[in-house]
Amino acid sequence: MRKTSYKILLVILPMLFAFSACELDEVTDPNAPDITAVTSDPGPAELQSLVTGLESRHRLYYENATEAWGSFGREVWAFFASDPRFIDEWLAVGVTETYPDFFNTAGTYVSPYRAIKQANIIIEGASSSSRLTAEEAAAYTGFAKTIKGYQLLWPLLQQGENGIRVNVEDELNPGPIVSFDEALAEIRNILDEGADELGRGTVSFNLSSGFADFQDAAGLLRFNRAIAAKAAMYAEDWGAMESALEASYLNLEAGSEADLNTGPTHPYGNSPDINNPLFYPLGAATNTLLIVHPAVVEDLPEGDGRAVKFFERNDTLNTSTANGVDLKGVFQDARYSGVTDAIPYLRNEELILMYAEARAQQDGGSNDAVDAINTIRNIWGLDNYDGDTDRDSLIDEILFQRRFSLWAEAGQRWVDLRRYDRLNADNVDLRDGGGLFQQVARRTSEIAWDGQ
């Protein structure tokens, strides 16, 4: 045994001496790559890959917001037979409040933070690159901050008064969890920084078809301002909201459904890309389907063209809650025709209703608010609004229109009801026997980090 070991040593030692005389190149472990390659003087190719990845991650919040928050606000019922918690826990049946790592809500918390990490890498990389002009670098960082600001809204809206971490640039030393108002202020600052950089930037990277109308710096700046208006709405900063809308792609002269759909989209595709997560074949036999909440169909005004969103099935799907209430699924989402259909977001229709809200909340703005409301009503085949024009009455009408115009668009009904203190049984149809959540509990990882 000793002879064998000695012979092996004689073979290895010369090899070691030979290697020590050479200068070895550093090799990046492909299974644990070092991000310094893309944060320390990256070139356009590396940054383009990061932008493409950011776009891919940018869309991951949407399914969970639509399904989970849509269930919270009773826009939909998730008839997903794989787990009864899609019904029982999302509808608060036998559950009075959420718990840490609440069932299937990572999509509006973990997924956005992954996009935020990607954005932070782009910001660091573009800021350090000697291979970009100042204008090109500004476009990269401006775009990344725009997406970062948008993505931060989703965990914040999920967590509500719990607050969130905004400063997560250093993963090993993140900033503190800050209040809702403080987080919102920081998000608005990030968006403003992005706007400033886009304003002096030149876009040299490529974006997907989702940004077909926003490919240059001016277009991305309009997109940024639409997000800024949304953030200002949550901050109840009505003047800033209106100013941001005026700098966005808001079109108050819309006269058709096509005009209402102007805006960016989340694109989808066939494998290896991901499919449209909200598409289900119409009328197909299935035990997995997102059902239109019956109250939405029942409350839609007669003759309202938005009924086209809902497909009435020939069969009725049935499920039961844990407390024995039978739920019947009659209507399903009819907005998508296939797995590669893009999903629009921040559409002009939403911006028009945001403008109506901003004007209704400000003195002297009632006529403008009514005009914007009528733009929506008329396009969908309804007569002009003929109700009272005091602030409360106009907000009632705007929330009513938002309920149908923005149905199943990332859970906006739940957020709308909460921000106007209407998230209660007086304003939500609870025929399912469940309850209502005001927010989602802080995740275990956040609790553990602060407790270490």
C-alpha positions in Angstrom: 0.0 0.0 0.0 2.9 2.3 0.8 4.6 1.5 -2.5 1.4 2.3 -4.4 1.0 5.6 -2.6 4.6 6.5 -3.2 4.3 5.8 -6.9 1.2 8.0 -7.2 2.9 10.8 -5.4 5.8 10.6 -7.8 3.4 11.0 -10.7 1.4 13.9 -9.1 4.2 16.1 -7.8 5.8 16.8 -11.2 2.4 17.7 -12.5 1.8 20.1 -9.7 5.2 21.8 -10.3 4.4 22.1 -14.0 1.1 23.7 -13.3 2.6 26.1 -10.8 4.9 27.4 -13.5 1.9 28.4 -15.6 -0.5 31.3 -15.2 -4.0 29.9 -15.0 -7.1 31.7 -16.3 -10.0 32.1 -13.9 -12.9 29.9 -14.9 -16.5 30.8 -13.9 -18.4 28.0 -12.5 -21.3 27.4 -14.9 -23.4 26.0 -12.1 -22.9 29.1 -9.9 -22.0 31.9 -12.2 -20.5 35.1 -10.9 -22.5 38.2 -11.8 -19.4 40.3 -12.1 -19.3 39.5 -15.8 -22.4 41.5 -16.2 -21.9 44.2 -13.5 -18.3 45.1 -14.2 -17.9 46.9 -17.5 -20.4 44.7 -19.5 -20.9 45.3 -23.2 -24.1 45.6 -25.2 -24.4 41.9 -25.7 -24.4 41.1 -22.0 -26.7 44.0 -21.2 -29.1 42.9 -24.0 -29.4 39.5 -22.5 -30.2 41.0 -19.1 -32.9 43.2 -20.7 -34.5 40.2 -22.3 -34.4 38.4 -19.0 -36.0 41.3 -17.3 -38.8 41.4 -19.7 -39.4 37.7 -19.1 -39.6 38.2 -15.4 -41.6 41.3 -15.7 -44.7 39.3 -16.6 -44.6 36.7 -13.8 -46.8 38.6 -11.3 -49.8 38.8 -13.5 -51.3 35.3 -13.1 -51.1 35.3 -9.4 -52.5 38.8 -9.1 -55.4 37.9 -11.4 -56.3 34.6 -9.8 -55.5 35.1 -6.1 -56.4 38.8 -5.7 -59.3 38.3 -8.1 -60.6 35.7 -5.7 -60.0 37.9 -2.7 -62.1 40.7 -4.4 -64.7 38.2 -5.9 -64.0 38.9 -9.5 -63.3 35.2 -10.1 -63.5 31.8 -8.5 -60.5 29.5 -9.0 -62.1 26.1 -9.8 -58.7 24.3 -9.6 -59.2 20.7 -8.6 -55.6 20.1 -7.8 -56.0 21.7 -4.3 -59.1 22.7 -2.4 -57.3 25.7 -0.9 -57.7 27.6 -4.2 -61.3 27.9 -3.1 -61.3 27.5 0.7 -58.3 29.7 1.6 -58.5 32.2 -1.2 -62.1 32.8 -0.3 -61.4 32.9 3.4 -63.7 29.9 4.1 -63.0 28.9 7.7 -59.9 31.1 7.7 -60.2 34.5 9.3 -56.8 35.9 8.3 -53.8 34.9 6.2 -50.7 33.3 7.6 -47.0 33.6 6.7 -46.3 32.1 3.3 -50.1 32.1 2.7 -51.2 29.6 0.1 -50.0 30.3 -3.4 -49.2 34.0 -3.1 -45.5 33.9 -3.9 -46.3 35.1 -7.4 -47.1 38.6 -6.2 -44.1 38.7 -3.8 -41.2 36.5 -4.7 -41.6 36.8 -8.5 -41.5 40.6 -8.5 -38.4 40.7 -6.3 -36.7 38.4 -8.8 -37.5 41.0 -11.5 -36.2 43.7 -9.2 -33.0 41.8 -8.7 -32.6 41.6 -12.5 -33.3 45.4 -12.8 -30.7 46.1 -10.1 -28.0 44.1 -12.0 -28.8 46.1 -15.2 -28.5 49.4 -13.3 -25.1 48.3 -11.8 -23.8 47.0 -15.1 -24.9 49.9 -17.3 -23.5 52.4 -14.8 -20.1 50.7 -14.8 -19.8 50.1 -18.6 -17.1 51.9 -20.5 -18.6 50.5 -23.8 -21.7 52.6 -23.7 -22.2 56.3 -24.4 -23.7 58.3 -21.5 -27.0 58.4 -23.4 -27.1 54.7 -24.0 -26.3 54.0 -20.3 -29.1 56.4 -19.2 -31.6 54.5 -21.4 -30.6 51.1 -19.8 -30.8 52.5 -16.2 -34.0 54.4 -17.0 -35.7 51.4 -18.4 -34.5 49.2 -15.5 -35.7 51.7 -12.9 -39.1 51.9 -14.6 -39.6 48.2 -14.4 -38.2 48.1 -10.9 -40.7 50.7 -9.8 -43.6 48.9 -11.4 -42.6 45.5 -9.9 -42.2 47.0 -6.4 -45.9 47.9 -6.5 -47.0 44.3 -6.5 -45.5 43.1 -3.2 -46.5 46.5 -1.6 -50.1 46.1 -2.7 -50.1 42.5 -1.5 -48.7 43.4 1.9 -50.6 46.6 2.5 -50.0 48.1 5.9 -47.3 45.5 6.6 -45.0 47.4 4.3 -42.1 46.0 2.3 -38.4 46.3 1.7 -37.5 48.6 -1.1 -33.7 48.7 -0.7 -32.6 45.2 -1.7 -29.6 46.0 -3.8 -27.3 44.2 -1.3 -29.0 40.8 -0.7 -26.9 40.1 2.3 -27.6 43.5 3.9 -31.0 44.6 2.7 -32.7 47.7 3.9 -35.5 47.6 6.5 -39.1 46.9 6.0 -40.7 50.3 5.6 -44.4 51.4 5.9 -46.8 51.5 3.0 -46.5 55.3 2.6 -42.8 55.3 2.9 -42.4 52.5 0.4 -44.7 54.2 -2.0 -42.7 57.4 -1.7 -39.5 55.5 -2.5 -41.1 53.8 -5.5 -42.2 57.1 -6.8 -38.7 58.4 -6.5 -37.3 55.4 -8.4 -39.8 56.1 -11.2 -38.9 59.8 -11.3 -35.2 58.8 -11.5 -36.0 56.5 -14.3 -38.0 59.2 -16.1 -35.1 61.6 -15.8 -32.7 59.1 -17.3 -35.0 58.2 -20.1 -35.4 61.8 -20.8 -31.7 62.1 -21.7 -31.2 58.6 -22.9 -30.9 56.9 -26.3 -32.2 53.3 -26.6 -29.6 51.0 -28.1 -31.2 47.7 -26.9 -34.1 45.7 -28.3 -37.4 45.1 -26.7 -40.0 42.5 -27.4 -43.4 43.0 -29.2 -44.8 43.8 -25.8 -43.3 47.3 -26.1 -44.1 47.6 -29.8 -45.3 51.3 -29.4 -42.6 52.1 -26.8 -39.3 51.1 -28.4 -37.5 54.5 -28.1 -36.7 56.6 -25.1 -39.7 58.9 -25.6 -42.0 55.9 -25.7 -40.5 54.3 -22.6 -40.8 57.7 -20.9 -44.6 57.7 -21.6 -44.8 54.2 -20.2 -42.9 55.3 -17.1 -45.3 58.2 -16.5 -48.3 55.8 -16.8 -46.8 53.8 -13.9 -46.0 57.0 -12.0 -49.7 58.0 -12.3 -50.7 54.6 -10.9 -48.3 55.0 -8.0 -49.6 58.6 -7.4 -53.2 57.2 -7.3 -52.2 54.8 -4.5 -50.6 57.8 -2.7 -53.8 59.9 -3.3 -51.7 62.6 -4.8 -54.3 63.6 -7.3 -52.5 66.6 -8.9 -49.3 64.6 -9.5 -51.4 61.7 -10.8 -53.0 64.0 -13.4 -49.6 65.5 -14.4 -48.2 62.1 -14.9 -51.1 61.0 -17.0 -50.7 64.0 -19.2 -47.1 62.9 -19.9 -48.2 59.3 -20.6 -50.0 57.8 -23.6 -53.4 58.7 -22.2 -55.8 59.3 -25.1 -59.0 61.0 -23.9 -60.3 61.1 -27.5 -60.7 57.4 -27.7 -63.6 56.3 -29.8 -63.2 52.6 -30.2 -62.3 49.4 -28.3 -59.0 49.4 -30.1 -58.3 52.9 -28.7 -59.0 51.6 -25.2 -56.5 48.8 -25.6 -53.5 51.0 -26.5 -50.6 50.2 -24.1 -47.9 47.6 -23.5 -48.5 43.9 -23.3 -47.0 40.8 -21.7 -46.1 38.5 -24.6 -46.3 34.7 -24.4 -45.3 31.9 -26.7 -44.9 28.2 -27.2 -42.2 26.2 -25.4 -39.5 27.0 -24.4 -41.4 30.2 -23.6 -44.3 30.2 -21.3 -48.0 30.1 -22.3 -50.6 32.7 -21.6 -51.6 31.6 -18.1 -55.2 32.8 -18.4 -56.1 31.0 -21.5 -58.6 28.1 -21.2 -60.3 26.5 -24.3 -63.9 27.8 -24.4 -66.4 25.2 -23.3 -63.8 22.4 -22.8 -64.4 19.6 -20.3 -62.1 20.4 -17.4 -61.7 20.4 -13.7 -59.3 23.4 -13.8 -60.9 26.7 -14.8 -61.0 30.3 -13.7 -64.7 31.1 -13.3 -66.2 34.5 -13.7 -67.8 35.3 -10.4 -71.6 35.2 -11.0 -72.1 38.7 -9.4 -70.0 40.3 -12.1 -72.3 39.0 -14.8 -75.4 39.7 -12.9 -74.4 43.3 -12.1 -73.2 44.2 -15.6 -75.6 46.8 -17.1 -78.0 45.6 -19.8 -76.6 46.2 -23.2 -73.0 46.7 -21.9 -70.5 45.6 -24.6 -68.1 44.3 -21.9 -70.2 41.2 -21.8 -68.1 40.0 -24.6 -65.4 39.1 -22.0 -67.6 36.3 -20.6 -68.4 33.0 -22.3 -71.4 31.1 -21.1 -70.7 27.4 -21.0 -73.2 24.7 -22.1 -72.4 22.7 -19.0 -72.1 24.0 -15.4 -69.1 23.3 -13.4 -69.6 22.5 -9.7 -67.5 22.6 -6.6 -68.1 22.9 -2.9 -66.5 24.9 -0.1 -65.3 23.4 3.1 -68.4 24.7 4.8 -70.7 23.0 2.4 -71.7 25.8 0.1 -72.2 24.6 -3.5 -70.6 26.9 -6.1 -71.6 26.8 -9.7 -69.4 27.9 -12.6 -71.4 29.1 -15.6 -69.2 31.7 -17.3 -65.5 31.6 -18.2 -63.0 34.2 -19.5 -63.4 34.7 -23.2 -60.7 37.3 -23.8 -58.0 35.0 -25.2 -58.0 32.8 -28.2 -54.8 30.8 -27.7 -51.8 30.1 -25.5 -49.6 32.6 -27.4 -52.0 35.6 -27.0 -50.4 38.6 -25.3 -52.0 40.1 -22.2 -52.4 43.9 -22.3 -51.8 45.9 -19.1 -51.9 49.5 -18.2 -54.3 50.0 -21.1 -55.6 53.4 -22.2 -59.0 52.4 -20.8 -57.4 52.2 -17.3 -55.7 55.5 -17.8 -59.0 57.2 -18.8 -60.6 56.0 -15.7 -57.6 57.1 -13.6 -57.9 60.5 -15.2 -61.6 60.6 -14.3 -60.7 59.7 -10.7 -58.0 62.3 -10.5 -60.3 65.0 -11.8 -63.2 63.9 -9.5 -61.0 64.2 -6.5 -60.0 67.8 -7.3 -62.1 70.9 -6.9 -63.6 72.0 -10.3 -62.9 68.7 -12.0 -66.3 67.2 -12.1 -67.1 68.1 -15.7 -63.8 66.6 -16.9 -64.5 63.5 -14.8 -67.9 63.0 -16.4 -66.5 63.4 -19.9 -64.0 60.7 -19.2 -66.6 58.4 -17.7 -68.8 59.0 -20.8 -66.0 58.1 -23.1 -65.9 54.6 -21.5 -69.7 54.3 -21.2 -70.3 55.3 -24.8 -67.7 53.0 -26.3 -69.3 50.1 -24.5 -72.8 51.0 -25.7 -74.1 52.8 -22.7 -75.8 56.2 -22.5 -74.1 59.1 -20.8 -73.8 59.2 -17.1 -76.8 61.1 -15.6 -76.2 60.8 -11.9 -75.1 63.3 -9.3 -71.7 65.0 -9.9 -70.6 65.5 -6.3 -67.3 63.8 -5.5 -68.7 60.7 -3.7 -71.2 60.0 -6.5 -68.5 60.3 -9.2 -66.2 58.0 -7.3 -69.0 55.5 -7.0 -69.5 55.6 -10.8 -65.8 55.4 -11.5 -65.3 52.3 -9.2 -68.4 50.8 -10.9 -66.8 51.3 -14.3 -63.4 50.0 -13.2 -65.1 46.8 -11.9 -66.1 45.8 -15.5 -63.4 47.6 -17.6 -60.6 46.2 -15.5 -62.1 42.8 -14.7 -59.5 40.2 -14.1 -56.6 42.5 -14.8 -54.3 41.7 -12.0 -56.7 41.9 -9.1 -57.5 45.6 -9.3 -61.0 45.2 -7.7 -59.5 44.0 -4.4 -57.1 46.9 -4.3 -59.8 49.5 -5.3 -62.2 48.3 -2.6 -59.5 48.4 0.0 -58.2 51.9 -0.9 -61.7 53.3 -0.5 -62.5 51.4 2.7 -65.2 49.3 0.9 -63.6 45.9 1.3 -66.6 44.6 3.3 -69.7 42.5 3.0 -71.7 45.6 2.0 -69.8 45.9 -1.2 -68.7 42.3 -1.9 -70.9 39.4 -2.8 -70.1 36.7 -0.3 -72.6 34.0 -1.5 -69.7 31.5 -1.1 -69.9 31.9 2.7 -66.3 33.1 2.9 -64.7 36.2 4.2 -62.4 39.0 3.1 -58.7 39.7 3.6 -57.3 43.2 3.8 -53.8 42.1 3.1 -51.5 39.1 3.1 -49.3 38.2 6.0 -45.6 38.9 5.9 -43.6 36.0 4.6 -41.6 33.6 6.8 -38.3 34.5 5.2 -38.8 38.2 6.0 -39.7 37.4 9.6 -36.7 35.1 10.0 -34.3 37.7 8.5 -35.4 40.4 10.9 -35.2 38.0 13.8 -31.7 36.7 13.1 
